[in-house]
């Protein structure tokens, strides 16, 4: 449960920071939204892999460059690129949190069965 909360907080935090940074750099562009959607879907796929592999929050082995991004960071950045406004971002983040909880339950049930 603590890991789920930590991942949820990561998605929200990264999404908010990345969206604020995006607002400073560019006007919303359709291409950026497409890239964000692809990144978000990739992050959700990574969530499934992390849950199925029962990986901890920090699981990187080769961190010579200092990166330790997990699927929650990937999803947060992707959603920030997709969103057009703060209101949209909050809606997308809530949807991502619901997807994370749903994935957690589905993977847990499959492990039991």
N, CA, C and O of each residue as an XYZ file, in Angstrom:
452
protein
N       0.821     -1.194      0.000
C       0.000      0.000      0.000
C       0.865      1.257      0.000
O       0.558      2.234     -0.684
N       1.970      1.220      0.791
C       2.854      2.384      0.830
C       3.477      2.639     -0.529
O       3.642      3.791     -0.929
N       3.827      1.573     -1.248
C       4.413      1.714     -2.575
C       3.405      2.331     -3.538
O       3.775      3.165     -4.364
N       2.161      1.943     -3.447
C       1.116      2.492     -4.297
C       0.950      3.989     -4.039
O       0.810      4.764     -4.985
N       0.963      4.400     -2.786
C       0.846      5.821     -2.446
C       2.055      6.587     -2.969
O       1.906      7.684     -3.508
N       3.240      6.026     -2.818
C       4.454      6.674     -3.302
C       4.428      6.847     -4.814
O       4.807      7.899     -5.326
N       3.985      5.825     -5.525
C       3.869      5.931     -6.981
C       2.831      6.975     -7.381
O       3.047      7.736     -8.324
N       1.708      7.013     -6.670
C       0.681      8.012     -6.955
C       1.179      9.427     -6.728
O       0.929     10.313     -7.545
N       1.877      9.645     -5.634
C       2.441     10.965     -5.367
C       3.486     11.348     -6.412
O       3.600     12.519     -6.774
N       4.238     10.382     -6.891
C       5.226     10.651     -7.930
C       4.564     11.089     -9.218
O       5.008     12.050     -9.847
N       3.504     10.399     -9.623
C       2.788     10.772    -10.850
C       2.276     12.203    -10.743
O       2.458     13.000    -11.664
N       1.647     12.526     -9.638
C       1.075     13.863     -9.457
C       2.183     14.920     -9.425
O       2.087     15.939    -10.109
N       3.221     14.684     -8.642
C       4.297     15.660     -8.521
C       5.013     15.912     -9.835
O       5.218     17.062    -10.223
N       5.394     14.846    -10.521
C       6.093     14.993    -11.800
C       5.178     15.635    -12.833
O       5.618     16.481    -13.611
N       3.922     15.243    -12.847
C       2.982     15.838    -13.796
C       2.843     17.337    -13.607
O       2.859     18.089    -14.581
N       2.708     17.776    -12.375
C       2.565     19.203    -12.101
C       3.828     19.981    -12.465
O       3.746     21.046    -13.076
N       4.976     19.462    -12.098
C       6.230     20.158    -12.398
C       6.490     20.191    -13.905
O       6.882     21.226    -14.444
N       6.275     19.068    -14.582
C       6.522     19.021    -16.020
C       5.551     19.920    -16.773
O       5.931     20.544    -17.763
N       4.300     19.995    -16.319
C       3.337     20.870    -16.989
C       3.719     22.334    -16.795
O       3.622     23.129    -17.731
N       4.148     22.690    -15.607
C       4.586     24.073    -15.361
C       5.780     24.413    -16.246
O       5.866     25.526    -16.765
N       6.693     23.476    -16.421
C       7.841     23.708    -17.287
C       7.415     23.834    -18.739
O       7.943     24.670    -19.472
N       6.461     23.009    -19.162
C       5.983     23.063    -20.544
C       5.338     24.401    -20.839
O       5.505     24.935    -21.936
N       4.608     24.954    -19.891
C       3.965     26.246    -20.096
C       4.997     27.348    -20.325
O       4.722     28.310    -21.042
N       6.156     27.222    -19.736
C       7.199     28.221    -19.897
C       7.896     28.124    -21.249
O       8.468     29.108    -21.719
N       7.859     26.966    -21.872
C       8.646     26.745    -23.075
C       7.881     26.933    -24.377
O       8.341     27.652    -25.264
N       6.731     26.305    -24.503
C       6.048     26.289    -25.801
C       4.545     26.446    -25.626
O       3.979     26.198    -24.561
N       3.931     26.866    -26.712
C       2.473     26.837    -26.774
C       2.051     25.391    -27.033
O       2.804     24.628    -27.636
N       0.856     25.009    -26.584
C       0.415     23.629    -26.842
C       0.399     23.325    -28.342
O      -0.199     24.059    -29.129
N       1.046     22.264    -28.710
C       1.163     21.856    -30.099
C       0.656     20.427    -30.204
O       0.886     19.604    -29.318
N      -0.032     20.148    -31.292
C      -0.628     18.832    -31.477
C       0.443     17.740    -31.451
O       0.219     16.676    -30.873
N       1.589     17.982    -32.060
C       2.660     16.989    -32.091
C       3.128     16.651    -30.678
O       3.373     15.485    -30.370
N       3.251     17.651    -29.829
C       3.677     17.422    -28.445
C       2.653     16.564    -27.706
O       3.017     15.714    -26.893
N       1.366     16.792    -27.994
C       0.324     15.996    -27.361
C       0.385     14.534    -27.815
O       0.156     13.631    -27.011
N       0.687     14.297    -29.078
C       0.815     12.927    -29.579
C       1.995     12.236    -28.894
O       1.882     11.092    -28.455
N       3.115     12.932    -28.805
C       4.291     12.373    -28.122
C       3.948     12.076    -26.662
O       4.333     11.031    -26.137
N       3.227     12.986    -26.006
C       2.827     12.780    -24.621
C       1.921     11.567    -24.454
O       2.052     10.822    -23.483
N       1.002     11.366    -25.394
C       0.106     10.211    -25.326
C       0.896      8.907    -25.462
O       0.631      7.936    -24.753
N       1.865      8.895    -26.376
C       2.694      7.696    -26.557
C       3.518      7.437    -25.297
O       3.620      6.297    -24.845
N       4.104      8.487    -24.733
C       4.891      8.337    -23.506
C       4.010      7.834    -22.360
O       4.439      6.987    -21.577
N       2.786      8.349    -22.256
C       1.871      7.907    -21.203
C       1.521      6.433    -21.342
O       1.528      5.694    -20.358
N       1.216      6.005    -22.562
C       0.894      4.593    -22.794
C       2.106      3.704    -22.496
O       1.961      2.617    -21.936
N       3.281      4.165    -22.868
C       4.496      3.419    -22.555
C       4.686      3.314    -21.040
O       5.073      2.262    -20.532
N       4.414      4.400    -20.325
C       4.518      4.385    -18.868
C       3.536      3.420    -18.226
O       3.876      2.742    -17.258
N       2.316      3.353    -18.759
C       1.330      2.403    -18.236
C       1.795      0.970    -18.486
O       1.616      0.100    -17.634
N       2.389      0.726    -19.648
C       2.967     -0.596    -19.931
C       4.076     -0.905    -18.931
O       4.172     -2.027    -18.433
N       4.910      0.086    -18.637
C       5.967     -0.093    -17.636
C       5.382     -0.382    -16.253
O       5.934     -1.184    -15.499
N       4.260      0.275    -15.917
C       3.598     -0.010    -14.641
C       3.255     -1.496    -14.543
O       3.498     -2.134    -13.519
N       2.686     -2.037    -15.625
C       2.311     -3.448    -15.631
C       3.548     -4.321    -15.413
O       3.516     -5.271    -14.630
N       4.638     -3.992    -16.112
C       5.862     -4.777    -15.946
C       6.408     -4.670    -14.526
O       6.848     -5.667    -13.955
N       6.383     -3.473    -13.957
C       6.860     -3.289    -12.582
C       6.013     -4.076    -11.593
O       6.547     -4.703    -10.678
N       4.706     -4.047    -11.771
C       3.813     -4.756    -10.854
C       3.970     -6.269    -10.997
O       4.012     -6.989     -9.999
N       4.055     -6.747    -12.230
C       4.203     -8.191    -12.442
C       5.537     -8.701    -11.914
O       5.630     -9.833    -11.438
N       6.574     -7.863    -11.997
C       7.899     -8.266    -11.524
C       8.096     -7.988    -10.047
O       9.123     -8.348     -9.472
N       7.102     -7.340     -9.430
C       7.154     -7.005     -8.007
C       8.418     -6.192     -7.666
O       9.114     -6.467     -6.689
N       8.683     -5.183     -8.508
C       9.873     -4.361     -8.318
C       9.639     -3.302     -7.247
O       8.520     -2.811     -7.096
N      10.681     -2.949     -6.505
C      10.547     -1.873     -5.517
C      10.472     -0.516     -6.222
O      10.595     -0.436     -7.444
N      10.272      0.537     -5.447
C      10.159      1.880     -6.023
C      11.449      2.275     -6.732
O      11.401      2.752     -7.866
N      12.587      2.089     -6.098
C      13.893      2.325     -6.711
C      14.486      0.975     -7.072
O      14.879      0.210     -6.191
N      14.554      0.676     -8.376
C      15.026     -0.643     -8.771
C      16.145     -0.604     -9.805
O      16.564     -1.657    -10.284
N      16.634      0.563    -10.158
C      17.688      0.670    -11.160
C      19.000      0.085    -10.667
O      19.371      0.276     -9.508
N      19.700     -0.622    -11.533
C      20.981     -1.219    -11.166
C      22.153     -0.439    -11.742
O      23.221     -0.383    -11.132
N      21.966      0.160    -12.903
C      23.036      0.901    -13.555
C      22.695      2.384    -13.514
O      22.105      2.911    -14.457
N      23.053      3.040    -12.461
C      22.674      4.434    -12.260
C      23.880      5.358    -12.339
O      23.991      6.296    -11.549
N      24.784      5.108    -13.280
C      25.987      5.927    -13.389
C      25.658      7.369    -13.760
O      26.400      8.281    -13.394
N      24.568      7.590    -14.474
C      24.189      8.951    -14.870
C      23.279      9.607    -13.840
O      22.954     10.785    -13.988
N      22.866      8.906    -12.822
C      22.043      9.486    -11.773
C      20.552      9.355    -12.001
O      19.772      9.846    -11.185
N      20.123      8.718    -13.071
C      18.702      8.574    -13.352
C      18.124      7.404    -12.576
O      18.746      6.346    -12.486
N      16.959      7.588    -12.027
C      16.261      6.499    -11.353
C      14.770      6.643    -11.584
O      13.967      6.472    -10.667
N      14.409      6.958    -12.816
C      13.013      7.144    -13.163
C      12.303      5.801    -13.252
O      12.801      4.863    -13.875
N      11.140      5.718    -12.627
C      10.322      4.525    -12.758
C       9.113      4.866    -13.627
O       9.042      5.956    -14.195
N       8.176      3.947    -13.727
C       7.024      4.143    -14.596
C       6.184      5.348    -14.182
O       5.586      5.996    -15.041
N       6.124      5.658    -12.914
C       5.329      6.794    -12.449
C       5.865      8.105    -13.008
O       5.089      9.000    -13.343
N       7.172      8.224    -13.109
C       7.786      9.426    -13.683
C       7.455      9.521    -15.166
O       7.144     10.600    -15.670
N       7.521      8.396    -15.858
C       7.224      8.374    -17.289
C       5.770      8.790    -17.537
O       5.501      9.598    -18.426
N       4.849      8.249    -16.767
C       3.429      8.598    -16.931
C       3.200     10.072    -16.613
O       2.472     10.750    -17.338
N       3.805     10.578    -15.548
C       3.630     11.983    -15.182
C       4.108     12.928    -16.263
O       3.432     13.910    -16.566
N       5.258     12.652    -16.850
C       5.766     13.502    -17.930
C       4.866     13.410    -19.157
O       4.568     14.425    -19.787
N       4.435     12.211    -19.494
C       3.553     12.044    -20.646
C       2.244     12.799    -20.485
O       1.784     13.443    -21.427
N       1.640     12.730    -19.308
C       0.373     13.429    -19.077
C       0.566     14.945    -19.103
O      -0.315     15.675    -19.559
N       1.700     15.414    -18.621
C       1.972     16.850    -18.664
C       2.066     17.341    -20.105
O       1.656     18.462    -20.404
N       2.594     16.524    -20.986
C       2.695     16.912    -22.388
C       1.340     16.878    -23.088
O       1.100     17.656    -24.012
N       0.471     15.998    -22.662
C      -0.850     15.879    -23.281
C      -1.779     17.018    -22.860
O      -2.568     17.499    -23.673
N      -1.698     17.446    -21.624
C      -2.658     18.409    -21.061
C      -2.532     19.789    -21.694
O      -1.434     20.254    -22.001
N      -3.686     20.434    -21.883
C      -3.744     21.800    -22.410
C      -3.886     22.839    -21.313
O      -3.544     24.004    -21.513
N      -4.384     22.431    -20.161
C      -4.617     23.372    -19.064
C      -4.408     22.635    -17.740
O      -4.308     21.409    -17.697
N      -4.345     23.420    -16.664
C      -4.209     22.821    -15.336
C      -5.406     21.928    -15.028
O      -5.256     20.873    -14.411
N      -6.585     22.348    -15.454
C      -7.804     21.573    -15.214
C      -7.717     20.212    -15.914
O      -8.043     19.181    -15.327
N      -7.272     20.223    -17.183
C      -7.100     18.961    -17.911
C      -6.064     18.076    -17.225
O      -6.251     16.865    -17.106
N      -4.975     18.687    -16.778
C      -3.914     17.917    -16.132
C      -4.426     17.218    -14.878
O      -4.126     16.045    -14.654
N      -5.190     17.925    -14.068
C      -5.734     17.320    -12.844
C      -6.644     16.141    -13.204
O      -6.593     15.098    -12.553
N      -7.462     16.302    -14.224
C      -8.324     15.203    -14.666
C      -7.528     14.002    -15.143
O      -7.850     12.864    -14.801
N      -6.483     14.251    -15.936
C      -5.632     13.159    -16.417
C      -4.905     12.474    -15.271
O      -4.761     11.251    -15.270
N      -4.444     13.255    -14.291
C      -3.742     12.662    -13.154
C      -4.674     11.787    -12.315
O      -4.278     10.718    -11.851
N      -5.902     12.240    -12.124
C      -6.881     11.425    -11.400
C      -7.151     10.126    -12.155
O      -7.236      9.057    -11.551
N      -7.286     10.224    -13.478
C      -7.489      9.026    -14.297
C      -6.288      8.084    -14.189
O      -6.461      6.869    -14.096
N      -5.075      8.638    -14.201
C      -3.872      7.806    -14.073
C      -3.824      7.110    -12.720
O      -3.432      5.946    -12.635
N      -4.220      7.810    -11.663
C      -4.237      7.192    -10.341
C      -5.247      6.049    -10.278
O      -4.983      5.014     -9.667
N      -6.393      6.238    -10.906
C      -7.394      5.166    -10.955
C      -6.870      3.962    -11.739
O      -7.094      2.817    -11.348
N      -6.176      4.223    -12.839
C      -5.593      3.135    -13.629
C      -4.547      2.395    -12.802
O      -4.484      1.166    -12.836
N      -3.720      3.144    -12.054
C      -2.698      2.512    -11.215
C      -3.330      1.600    -10.161
O      -2.868      0.478     -9.950
N      -4.374      2.076     -9.508
C      -5.052      1.261     -8.494
C      -5.682      0.029     -9.146
O      -5.593     -1.072     -8.602
N      -6.312      0.202    -10.297
C      -6.923     -0.921    -11.009
C      -5.861     -1.946    -11.409
O      -6.057     -3.147    -11.220
N      -4.748     -1.481    -11.957
C      -3.672     -2.401    -12.332
C      -3.132     -3.149    -11.122
O      -2.848     -4.345    -11.193
N      -2.994     -2.435    -10.014
C      -2.495     -3.059     -8.775
C      -3.409     -4.215     -8.362
O      -2.933     -5.290     -7.996
N      -4.715     -3.986     -8.423
C      -5.671     -5.031     -8.019
C      -5.690     -6.200     -8.994
O      -5.752     -7.358     -8.582
N      -5.635     -5.893    -10.299
C      -5.685     -6.955    -11.302
C      -4.438     -7.832    -11.210
O      -4.537     -9.059    -11.245
N      -3.273     -7.212    -11.094
C      -2.036     -7.991    -11.012
C      -1.995     -8.802     -9.717
O      -1.534     -9.944     -9.714
N      -2.469     -8.224     -8.631
C      -2.485     -8.935     -7.355
C      -3.407    -10.156     -7.441
O      -3.060    -11.224     -6.938
N      -4.587    -10.009     -8.077
C      -5.515    -11.122     -8.217
C      -4.937    -12.221     -9.099
O      -5.141    -13.405     -8.831
N      -4.213    -11.834    -10.156
C      -3.628    -12.837    -11.052
C      -2.517    -13.611    -10.350
O      -2.302    -14.789    -10.634
N      -1.803    -12.939     -9.421
C      -0.741    -13.631     -8.694
C      -1.330    -14.643     -7.721
O      -0.738    -15.695     -7.481
N      -2.498    -14.326     -7.158
C      -3.152    -15.229     -6.218
C      -3.694    -16.459     -6.943
O      -3.604    -17.579     -6.440
N      -4.258    -16.236     -8.135
C      -4.877    -17.343     -8.875
C      -3.884    -18.298     -9.474
O      -4.275    -19.270    -10.120
